[in-house]
Amino acid sequence: MRDVEISKEPVELYKILKFEGLVASGAEAKSAIAEGLVAVNGSIETRKRKKIVSGDIIKFGDETFRIQLSP
C-alpha cells in the first residue's frame, strides 16, 4: 500500500485515479469506476464523483492507496 497526499478535501474519486496515472484520462477513470473495478474502504464503488477524504483506502487492480491530507 502506498500513501497518496491530497492538498484539500474532499477529492472526487475519478480524479485520484487520473492524477496517480492509473488511467490515461478522466473518461477512462469514470469508465473503470462505472464497471465496478474500483473499491473504496473495502466496498465496490460505482459513483464517479464519490468524495474521497483523508483516511480512505482505494483499491484499483493491483494498486492500493491510502489517502492522506498533506500538511
C-alpha positions as CSV (number, residue, x, y, z in Angstrom):
1,M,0.0,0.0,0.0
2,R,1.3,3.4,-0.8
3,D,0.2,6.8,0.5
4,V,-1.3,9.5,-1.7
5,E,-1.3,13.0,-0.4
6,I,-4.1,15.4,-1.3
7,S,-3.9,19.2,-0.8
8,K,-7.6,19.6,0.0
9,E,-10.6,17.6,1.0
10,P,-12.8,16.2,-0.5
11,V,-11.4,15.0,-3.9
12,E,-13.6,13.2,-6.4
13,L,-12.7,9.5,-6.9
14,Y,-12.1,9.6,-10.6
15,K,-9.6,12.5,-10.2
16,I,-7.4,10.4,-7.9
17,L,-7.2,7.6,-10.5
18,K,-6.3,10.1,-13.1
19,F,-3.7,12.1,-11.1
20,E,-2.0,8.9,-9.9
21,G,-1.5,7.8,-13.5
22,L,-3.6,4.6,-13.1
23,V,-5.7,5.6,-16.2
24,A,-4.9,7.7,-19.2
25,S,-7.8,10.2,-18.9
26,G,-10.8,11.3,-16.7
27,A,-13.1,9.4,-19.1
28,E,-11.2,6.2,-18.6
29,A,-11.3,6.7,-14.9
30,K,-15.0,7.2,-14.9
31,S,-15.5,4.1,-17.1
32,A,-13.4,1.9,-14.7
33,I,-15.4,3.1,-11.7
34,A,-18.8,2.5,-13.5
35,E,-17.7,-1.0,-14.4
36,G,-17.1,-1.8,-10.7
37,L,-13.3,-2.1,-10.9
38,V,-12.6,0.3,-8.0
39,A,-13.1,-0.3,-4.3
40,V,-13.2,2.3,-1.6
41,N,-12.7,1.2,2.0
42,G,-13.3,-2.4,1.0
43,S,-16.6,-1.9,-0.9
44,I,-17.0,-1.7,-4.7
45,E,-17.7,2.0,-5.6
46,T,-19.6,2.9,-8.8
47,R,-20.1,6.6,-8.1
48,K,-17.6,8.5,-10.2
49,R,-17.8,11.6,-8.1
50,K,-17.6,9.8,-4.7
51,K,-16.0,12.3,-2.3
52,I,-12.6,10.9,-1.0
53,V,-11.2,12.2,2.2
54,S,-8.1,11.6,4.3
55,G,-8.0,8.0,5.7
56,D,-9.9,6.4,2.8
57,I,-8.4,3.3,1.2
58,I,-8.7,2.9,-2.6
59,K,-8.0,-0.3,-4.5
60,F,-7.8,-0.5,-8.3
61,G,-6.3,-3.5,-9.9
62,D,-3.1,-4.5,-8.1
63,E,-2.7,-1.0,-6.6
64,T,-3.9,0.0,-3.1
65,F,-3.7,3.6,-1.8
66,R,-4.2,5.3,1.5
67,I,-5.3,8.9,1.1
68,Q,-3.6,11.5,3.4
69,L,-4.1,15.2,3.7
70,S,-0.8,17.0,3.1
71,P,0.3,19.3,5.9
